[in-house]
Structure formats: C-alpha cells, structure tokens
Amino acid sequence: MDDRSWEQFLIPYEQAVEELKVKFRSIRKELKKRNEYSPIEFVTGRIKKISSILEKAHKLNVPLDQLEEIEDITGIRIMCQFVQDIERVVELVHQRSGKDMTIVYEKDYINNQKPSGYRSHHIIIRYPVQTAHGEKEILAEIQIRTLAMNFWATIEHSLSYKYEGNIPDDIRERLRTTAEAAHLLDTEMSEIRDEIRDAQQMFEYKSNMVSRILQGIENLYQRGFVVEATAFQNEFREIRARGDVIELRQLSRTIQAKIIEVKRLEKRSRQAEEEKEREM
C-alpha cells in the first residue's frame, strides 16, 4: 500500500483509539465526581506503526489484504495503582461487552506471567466505528496493568527494540529479576492498600475543600464585598497553616452561608429597584 492507502486504512483505528480513551477516562472522571474510588489511574492509547504492522503480519503469516486480523493495531492501555484494581477494570470492560464493544478473548499474564517476567491483563475486543462509509467493526487490544508492571514493560520493550528481539542473556536475566522486584512492590502496596487509599482520599477531600473556599472568596470579591472577602482570606491562611480539616470545612460552610445571604440581599435590591421603576 502507498502512503495514501495506509492513511485511509488506519482512519477507523485512529477513531477507535480516541473514542475508547474518552470512554475509560469518563469512567474515572465520573467516579471522582461521585467521590468514589477509581480503579483507573490513567489511560493511554496508540496506533501501531506501519513498520510494526508489516512485521507482525509477516510473523503471523497474515496476507496484506487481511491486515484486519491483526488484533492490536489499536491499543489501549489502562494503568491502575493496585493489582486488585485490575480485576475491577476487567469487570467494567465485561459490563460493556455486548453494548458498545464485544469481548473476543482474554490473556491473563498476571496469574500466568510470561517467561520474560511480563505481567499484564489483555482483552481483545471488537469495536464498531461509525465512518463516512458506514459502520466498520475492528479489533482492538486493551492492556490493563499496574504502574509498576507498566514501568517494567516499557523498559523491556525499549531493550527488545534496541537488540531487535535478541536481548543478551545477562540482561534478560536481570530483567527477570527486576520483574520479580516489581511484583514484590505491587504485593507490598496491596498489603497497605487501605491506608494508601485513605491518605489519598483525605488529600483529595482537603484539596476540594480549599478549592471551594477560594472560589467562595473570589465570588465575594466579584460581588463587591471586599471587606468580608479579605477577612475570610486572612482566616483561611491561618487555618491552612494549621492544617485543620475540620476548621477548613467550617470556614467553607460559613463562606457559602455568606454567599447565600449576599444573593438574597441582591435579589431584594433588584426587586426594590423594579418596584420604583413601576411606580414611576
């Protein structure tokens, strides 16, 4: 195929990457807005390079007119904090199967790691894309792994590329050792998972509280209540220095109550002006 033909061939795959990234990022965003824990840390996606597609087609004996059989031209990678989160993300994908995607099969390299030490959970799906020429169903691969697994896999991939797949034995052995170290890290983090999540939730709660307070103070400044806004700002600085979450929550409630009071005063003022206009 020439460059133009490749561009046309890859259009639905590029569209699928963007749509799938949006879908999974939206899940994370919604859970965060609901103040619920998200098993999805972040999502990335890519289209396989043309050279890599041709290389894989040659390796699997796939004819050029049947490149649609290659499963990972579209690749989505979902990163999680903990191994337990991977199971939850797998459940989320299963819940969508039959709706906006269909699971073809899965490859569990977490409980059945590769000899190299590689760990990840792969799900091959069929995904329908609406194109200018109608619906086209393509294959895509979703990789779900922890941050530690992803770090190791990225390094291993770079070395494999450097040595064209023939990594020297001594380096390969070191990779296996570091794969076990990454697995141990995941195991240890899973042991203190609840404590980590509690700390993260507290940090996020405090950050949201600070954001609401600052927005409230800005709101008062914009409405012309400079004295009140300045007083709240000074109080906020003192409380933040102490780091007291309870005091921050109380200050936020006080500011919101003040904003409600200001809005009522503004409404009464508008009504009084309207009455004067009618009398005139």
Phi, psi and chi 1 to 4 in degrees:
 res  aa     phi    psi   chi1   chi2   chi3   chi4
   1 MET       -  144.2  -70.6 -167.4  -71.9      -
   2 ASP   -84.3  178.4   57.1   22.6      -      -
   3 ASP   -58.7  -40.5  -69.6  -14.2      -      -
   4 ARG   -64.0  -42.0 -179.5   62.0  177.0  167.3
   5 SER   -65.1  -39.3  -62.6      -      -      -
   6 TRP   -64.4  -42.4  -86.6  111.9      -      -
   7 GLU   -57.7  -44.8  -75.4 -179.1    5.7      -
   8 GLN   -68.3  -38.9  -66.8  177.5   -5.8      -
   9 PHE   -63.0  -38.2  172.8   75.1      -      -
  10 LEU   -85.1   -9.5  -67.7  174.3      -      -
  11 ILE   -51.8  -53.5  -74.2  174.0      -      -
  12 PRO   -64.9  -30.5   20.9  -32.4      -      -
  13 TYR   -69.8  -40.8  -66.5   94.8      -      -
  14 GLU   -64.1  -40.2  -67.1  169.1  -12.9      -
  15 GLN   -64.6  -40.6 -174.7  173.3  -29.6      -
  16 ALA   -62.9  -41.1      -      -      -      -
  17 VAL   -58.1  -49.1  164.2      -      -      -
  18 GLU   -64.2  -43.6  -64.6  -52.9  -46.8      -
  19 GLU   -65.9  -42.9  -70.1 -178.0    8.7      -
  20 LEU   -68.3  -37.0  -72.2  167.4      -      -
  21 LYS   -61.2  -43.5  -75.3 -166.0  -62.1 -175.3
  22 VAL   -62.3  -43.6  168.4      -      -      -
  23 LYS   -59.2  -48.7  -71.8  178.1 -172.7  -68.0
  24 PHE   -77.1  -31.9  -70.8  109.3      -      -
  25 ARG   -68.4  -32.7  -73.4  172.1  179.3  170.8
  26 SER   -66.3  -35.4  -66.3      -      -      -
  27 ILE   -61.3  -47.2  -68.4  173.9      -      -
  28 ARG   -60.4  -45.5  169.4 -178.7  166.3   76.5
  29 LYS   -62.7  -42.9 -173.0  175.4 -178.9  179.7
  30 GLU   -64.2  -44.8  179.8 -177.8  -12.7      -
  31 LEU   -61.5  -40.4  -70.1  171.9      -      -
  32 LYS   -62.7  -41.9  -69.4  -70.0 -174.9 -179.5
  33 LYS   -66.1  -29.5  -77.3 -171.2  173.4 -178.7
  34 ARG   -84.7    5.0  -66.3  176.4 -179.9  -88.8
  35 ASN    57.9   35.1  -68.7  -38.7      -      -
  36 GLU  -108.1  156.8  -63.6  178.9   24.7      -
  37 TYR   -73.7  133.7  175.7   75.3      -      -
  38 SER  -103.0  124.6  170.4      -      -      -
  39 PRO   -73.4  -12.1   29.2  -36.2      -      -
  40 ILE   -94.2  118.6  -61.7  173.1      -      -
  41 GLU   -85.5  -52.5 -173.5   64.3   14.3      -
  42 PHE  -160.1  165.6   63.1   90.8      -      -
  43 VAL  -129.0  135.4 -178.3      -      -      -
  44 THR  -129.0  166.8   62.3      -      -      -
  45 GLY  -154.7  156.6      -      -      -      -
  46 ARG  -155.9  159.6   61.3   98.5 -176.5  101.4
  47 ILE  -103.4  134.4  -63.6  -65.5      -      -
  48 LYS   -62.0  137.4 -148.1  171.1 -172.7   64.3
  49 LYS   -63.3  149.7  -66.3  180.0 -179.8  178.5
  50 ILE   -57.0  -42.4  -64.8  173.6      -      -
  51 SER   -61.2  -38.2   58.4      -      -      -
  52 SER   -71.2  -35.1  -62.2      -      -      -
  53 ILE   -63.6  -45.2  -65.3  174.0      -      -
  54 LEU   -65.6  -39.4  -67.8  173.1      -      -
  55 GLU   -63.5  -42.7 -177.3 -179.7  -17.6      -
  56 LYS   -70.2  -38.0 -169.0  153.0 -167.6  176.8
  57 ALA   -60.8  -40.8      -      -      -      -
  58 HIS   -65.7  -42.7  176.3   72.9      -      -
  59 LYS   -63.7  -38.9 -179.5 -179.9  178.3 -179.4
  60 LEU   -95.7    4.3  -60.4  175.9      -      -
  61 ASN    57.6   42.8  -65.2  -43.9      -      -
  62 VAL   -94.6  121.9  175.8      -      -      -
  63 PRO   -62.9  153.9  -19.6   31.9      -      -
  64 LEU   -63.6  -24.8  -70.0 -179.2      -      -
  65 ASP   -86.7    6.4   60.8  -11.3      -      -
  66 GLN  -130.3   32.1  -62.7  177.4   29.6      -
  67 LEU   -63.2  -19.6  -67.6  177.5      -      -
  68 GLU   -61.4  -15.5  -68.3   87.8   -9.0      -
  69 GLU   -76.5  -17.3  -65.7 -179.9    8.5      -
  70 ILE   -71.1  127.4  -63.3  177.7      -      -
  71 GLU   -82.4  -20.9  -60.2  167.2  -16.7      -
  72 ASP  -120.8   31.3   62.8  -16.4      -      -
  73 ILE   -61.9  -41.6  -65.5  177.9      -      -
  74 THR   -97.6  124.8  -74.6      -      -      -
  75 GLY  -127.8  128.1      -      -      -      -
  76 ILE  -115.9  133.5  -63.8  -64.3      -      -
  77 ARG  -120.4  123.7 -170.1  167.3  -63.4  161.0
  78 ILE  -112.5  120.6  -59.3  174.8      -      -
  79 MET   -99.7  139.9 -100.8   63.1   73.5      -
  80 CYS  -124.3  158.9  -52.5      -      -      -
  81 GLN   -78.7  -41.6  -69.9 -167.7   90.5      -
  82 PHE  -125.4  155.7  -53.1  101.8      -      -
  83 VAL   -59.4  -38.6  176.0      -      -      -
  84 GLN   -60.8  -29.0  -62.9   94.9  -36.7      -
  85 ASP   -66.9  -30.4  -65.7  -20.4      -      -
  86 ILE   -59.8  -43.3  -64.7  175.0      -      -
  87 GLU   -60.7  -39.1  -61.3  172.3    2.3      -
  88 ARG   -67.3  -40.4  176.6   60.0 -176.6  140.8
  89 VAL   -66.1  -39.3  174.5      -      -      -
  90 VAL   -59.1  -41.6  170.9      -      -      -
  91 GLU   -61.0  -42.2  -71.5  177.9    8.1      -
  92 LEU   -62.0  -39.5  -68.8  171.4      -      -
  93 VAL   -66.3  -41.6  176.0      -      -      -
  94 HIS   -62.7  -36.4  -84.4  -93.6      -      -
  95 GLN   -64.0  -27.4  -70.8  171.2    6.8      -
  96 ARG   -88.0  -16.3  -58.0 -171.1   82.4  112.0
  97 SER   -61.1  130.9 -175.8      -      -      -
  98 GLY    91.5   -8.5      -      -      -      -
  99 LYS  -105.3  -79.5  -62.4  175.2 -177.8  176.6
 100 ASP  -110.1    7.1   55.4   -4.3      -      -
 101 MET  -161.8  161.8   61.9 -174.3   71.1      -
 102 THR  -130.5  127.1  -57.6      -      -      -
 103 ILE   -76.0  128.5  -65.9  175.3      -      -
 104 VAL   -89.8  -54.7  179.1      -      -      -
 105 TYR  -165.7  172.5   69.8   92.3      -      -
 106 GLU  -127.7  153.7  -60.3  178.6   53.0      -
 107 LYS  -128.6  111.9  -66.0  178.9  -77.1 -171.9
 108 ASP   -96.4   96.0 -176.3   -3.5      -      -
 109 TYR   -95.4   11.8  -64.1  124.8      -      -
 110 ILE   -89.9  -50.9  -65.3  176.0      -      -
 111 ASN   -82.9  -15.7  -64.9  -49.6      -      -
 112 ASN  -132.3   70.5  -55.9  -76.6      -      -
 113 GLN   -64.1  154.2   70.3 -178.1   77.9      -
 114 LYS   -72.6  158.2  -70.8 -174.8  176.4 -178.1
 115 PRO   -55.7  -28.8  -27.9   36.6      -      -
 116 SER   -69.8  -20.0   63.8      -      -      -
 117 GLY   108.3   -4.3      -      -      -      -
 118 TYR   -62.0  132.6  177.0   84.8      -      -
 119 ARG  -130.5  135.9  -73.4 -178.7  169.7   88.5
 120 SER   179.6  161.9 -173.7      -      -      -
 121 HIS  -114.7  121.0 -167.4  102.6      -      -
 122 HIS  -109.0  136.9  -65.6 -168.7      -      -
 123 ILE  -126.9  120.6  -57.0  178.5      -      -
 124 ILE   -92.7  127.2  -53.7  -59.3      -      -
 125 ILE  -126.1  158.6   64.1  169.5      -      -
 126 ARG  -102.2  129.7  -71.1 -167.8 -177.7  -82.5
 127 TYR  -128.8  124.1 -177.4   74.4      -      -
 128 PRO   -82.1  130.6   29.6  -32.8      -      -
 129 VAL  -117.3  132.7  175.8      -      -      -
 130 GLN   -88.7  111.4  -56.1  -59.8  -35.9      -
 131 THR  -108.1  176.1   72.8      -      -      -
 132 ALA   -64.5  -19.8      -      -      -      -
 133 HIS  -108.8   21.4  -61.0  -73.6      -      -
 134 GLY   105.6 -176.1      -      -      -      -
 135 GLU   -75.1  138.0 -177.5  175.6  -75.3      -
 136 LYS  -131.5  126.3 -178.8  175.8  179.3   60.5
 137 GLU   -96.8  126.3 -164.7  171.8   60.6      -
 138 ILE  -122.2  164.5   66.1  166.1      -      -
 139 LEU   -92.5  144.1  -69.9  169.7      -      -
 140 ALA  -144.9  153.1      -      -      -      -
 141 GLU  -114.7  129.3 -178.9 -179.6   69.9      -
 142 ILE  -107.1  121.2  -59.0  173.1      -      -
 143 GLN  -106.0  127.5  -62.6  178.5   -8.2      -
 144 ILE  -120.4  123.0  -49.3  164.7      -      -
 145 ARG  -154.3  166.3   54.8  177.8   66.8  151.3
 146 THR   -82.2  168.4   64.0      -      -      -
 147 LEU   -62.1  -38.0  -61.4  170.3      -      -
 148 ALA   -66.7  -43.4      -      -      -      -
 149 MET   -61.0  -40.8  -67.8  174.6 -168.2      -
 150 ASN   -67.7  -39.6 -173.2   62.5      -      -
 151 PHE   -59.6  -47.7  171.8   73.7      -      -
 152 TRP   -63.9  -45.4 -175.7   91.1      -      -
 153 ALA   -63.0  -36.8      -      -      -      -
 154 THR   -64.6  -43.6  -58.8      -      -      -
 155 ILE   -65.3  -45.2  -61.4  -59.0      -      -
 156 GLU   -61.5  -39.7 -166.7  -90.9  -12.9      -
 157 HIS   -64.7  -41.7  178.6   76.9      -      -
 158 SER   -63.1  -42.9  -61.8      -      -      -
 159 LEU   -67.8  -38.8  -71.4  171.3      -      -
 160 SER   -62.7  -39.5 -177.7      -      -      -
 161 TYR   -66.4  -42.0 -179.9   80.4      -      -
 162 LYS   -61.9  -44.4  174.9 -177.3  177.7 -179.9
 163 TYR   -96.1   13.5  -67.3  105.1      -      -
 164 GLU    51.9   42.4  -62.0 -179.0  -14.1      -
 165 GLY    85.7   -7.8      -      -      -      -
 166 ASN  -110.1   69.5  -61.9  -51.4      -      -
 167 ILE   -68.1  131.4  -60.9  175.9      -      -
 168 PRO   -54.2  148.2  -26.0   35.5      -      -
 169 ASP   -58.3  -40.2  -69.3  -19.6      -      -
 170 ASP   -66.2  -39.6   61.7  -34.0      -      -
 171 ILE   -70.8  -37.7  -63.8  179.2      -      -
 172 ARG   -61.4  -38.8 -167.5  176.7  -63.0  -82.3
 173 GLU   -67.6  -38.8 -175.9   56.7   36.1      -
 174 ARG   -64.7  -37.2  -73.1 -175.4  174.7 -177.1
 175 LEU   -62.9  -41.1  -81.7  172.7      -      -
 176 ARG   -62.8  -39.0  -83.0 -166.6  -74.5  -94.4
 177 THR   -65.2  -44.4  -59.0      -      -      -
 178 THR   -69.6  -28.0   54.1      -      -      -
 179 ALA   -63.7  -40.2      -      -      -      -
 180 GLU   -68.2  -35.4  -72.1  -53.5  -49.4      -
 181 ALA   -65.3  -40.9      -      -      -      -
 182 ALA   -64.4  -39.0      -      -      -      -
 183 HIS   -65.5  -39.7  177.4   60.3      -      -
 184 LEU   -64.0  -39.8  178.4   60.6      -      -
 185 LEU   -60.6  -46.2  174.7   61.7      -      -
 186 ASP   -60.6  -40.2  -84.3  -26.1      -      -
 187 THR   -64.8  -45.6  -59.1      -      -      -
 188 GLU   -64.2  -41.5  -69.2  -63.9  -35.5      -
 189 MET   -65.5  -34.5  -71.8  -60.5  176.9      -
 190 SER   -66.0  -31.2  -68.0      -      -      -
 191 GLU   -66.5  -33.1  -68.2  -66.9  -33.0      -
 192 ILE  -110.7   26.2   56.9  172.9      -      -
 193 ARG   -56.8  -45.0  176.7  170.4  173.2 -107.3
 194 ASP   -63.1  -41.6  -68.8  -20.0      -      -
 195 GLU   -65.3  -41.1  -74.0   76.0    7.0      -
 196 ILE   -63.8  -45.7  -66.0  172.5      -      -
 197 ARG   -63.5  -40.3  -76.1  179.6   55.5  179.6
 198 ASP   -61.4  -42.9  -73.7  -14.6      -      -
 199 ALA   -65.1  -41.7      -      -      -      -
 200 GLN   -66.3  -40.9  -69.9  173.4  -24.1      -
 201 GLN   -65.7  -39.2  -72.7  174.2  -12.3      -
 202 MET   -64.1  -42.4  176.1   58.1   70.9      -
 203 PHE   -63.1  -43.8  175.0   79.3      -      -
 204 GLU   -66.8  -41.0 -170.6  164.3  -12.2      -
 205 TYR   -61.1  -44.7  175.5   78.1      -      -
 206 LYS   -65.3  -40.2 -168.9  172.4 -179.3  179.0
 207 SER   -63.6  -42.5  -64.3      -      -      -
 208 ASN   -63.9  -38.5  -69.2  -22.6      -      -
 209 MET   -63.8  -45.3 -171.4   71.1   64.2      -
 210 VAL   -61.9  -41.4  167.6      -      -      -
 211 SER   -62.0  -43.5  178.2      -      -      -
 212 ARG   -64.3  -39.4  -76.7 -163.5  -65.9  -89.2
 213 ILE   -63.8  -47.2  -71.4  171.6      -      -
 214 LEU   -65.3  -38.3  -67.5  175.8      -      -
 215 GLN   -64.2  -39.3  -72.2  174.2    0.9      -
 216 GLY   -64.8  -42.3      -      -      -      -
 217 ILE   -64.1  -42.8  -68.3  172.4      -      -
 218 GLU   -62.8  -38.6  179.3   64.2   22.7      -
 219 ASN   -59.2  -43.8 -168.9  -40.6      -      -
 220 LEU   -67.4  -39.6  -70.9  171.7      -      -
 221 TYR   -59.2  -46.0  -89.2  120.8      -      -
 222 GLN   -65.4  -28.9  -69.2  176.1   -8.1      -
 223 ARG   -85.0   -1.6  -67.8  176.4 -178.9  -83.8
 224 GLY    92.9    6.5      -      -      -      -
 225 PHE   -93.6   68.4  -71.8   78.5      -      -
 226 VAL   -66.7  -42.3  177.6      -      -      -
 227 VAL   -60.9  -48.3  174.4      -      -      -
 228 GLU   -64.5  -43.5  -68.8   83.9  -10.7      -
 229 ALA   -63.3  -40.8      -      -      -      -
 230 THR   -64.3  -41.6  -57.6      -      -      -
 231 ALA   -63.1  -44.3      -      -      -      -
 232 PHE   -63.7  -38.0  -76.5  134.4      -      -
 233 GLN   -64.3  -42.4 -169.5  167.7   10.1      -
 234 ASN   -65.2  -41.1  -68.2  -25.6      -      -
 235 GLU   -64.5  -39.4 -174.3  177.2   -6.3      -
 236 PHE   -60.9  -43.3  165.9   68.5      -      -
 237 ARG   -61.1  -40.4  -73.0  171.0  179.7  165.5
 238 GLU   -66.3  -44.8  -66.8  175.7    2.1      -
 239 ILE   -66.5  -41.7  -65.4  173.5      -      -
 240 ARG   -63.5  -34.9 -166.9  173.7 -171.1 -176.4
 241 ALA   -63.7  -34.0      -      -      -      -
 242 ARG   -80.8  -24.4  -67.0 -165.9  -66.8  -89.1
 243 GLY    73.3   25.5      -      -      -      -
 244 ASP   -87.0  113.0 -167.0  -48.4      -      -
 245 VAL   -67.6  -38.6  176.5      -      -      -
 246 ILE   -63.1  -42.5  -65.0  175.4      -      -
 247 GLU   -65.7  -37.7  -74.3 -175.3  -59.9      -
 248 LEU   -62.9  -42.5  -77.2  173.2      -      -
 249 ARG   -63.4  -41.6 -176.1  170.2   62.8 -125.8
 250 GLN   -65.9  -39.8 -176.6   56.6   50.3      -
 251 LEU   -64.2  -41.2  176.8   60.4      -      -
 252 SER   -60.6  -43.3  177.2      -      -      -
 253 ARG   -64.8  -39.5  -70.3  173.2  176.9  172.2
 254 THR   -64.2  -43.1  -57.9      -      -      -
 255 ILE   -64.5  -43.1  -67.9  173.5      -      -
 256 GLN   -64.0  -37.6  -67.0  -53.5  -47.3      -
 257 ALA   -65.0  -38.6      -      -      -      -
 258 LYS   -65.3  -40.1 -175.7   63.0  179.2  179.7
 259 ILE   -64.1  -40.4  -68.9  173.5      -      -
 260 ILE   -62.4  -42.3  -69.2  171.9      -      -
 261 GLU   -63.0  -42.3  179.2 -173.8  -21.2      -
 262 VAL   -63.3  -42.5  166.5      -      -      -
 263 LYS   -62.7  -38.2  -73.2 -179.3  177.8  179.5
 264 ARG   -64.3  -42.8  -73.6  173.6  179.8  167.0
 265 LEU   -62.2  -41.7  -70.3  172.4      -      -
 266 GLU   -64.5  -39.2  -70.4  175.3  -20.0      -
 267 LYS   -65.3  -44.1 -176.2  177.7  179.9 -179.4
 268 ARG   -62.3  -39.5  -70.8  172.7 -172.9  167.0
 269 SER   -63.9  -42.4  178.0      -      -      -
 270 ARG   -63.9  -42.1  -74.9 -164.6  -57.9  -89.0
 271 GLN   -63.6  -39.6  -70.7  173.3  -18.7      -
 272 ALA   -64.3  -41.1      -      -      -      -
 273 GLU   -65.7  -39.3  -70.8  178.4    0.4      -
 274 GLU   -64.1  -38.9  -70.5  171.7   -0.9      -
 275 GLU   -64.9  -40.4  -72.0  178.7    3.4      -
 276 LYS   -62.6  -42.1  -75.5 -178.2  179.7  179.7
 277 GLU   -63.6  -39.8  -69.5  178.1   -2.1      -
 278 ARG   -66.4  -38.8  -76.2 -164.2  -64.4  -91.0
 279 GLU   -65.6  -30.9  -69.5  174.2   -2.9      -
 280 MET   -74.4      -  -66.9  175.1   62.3      -
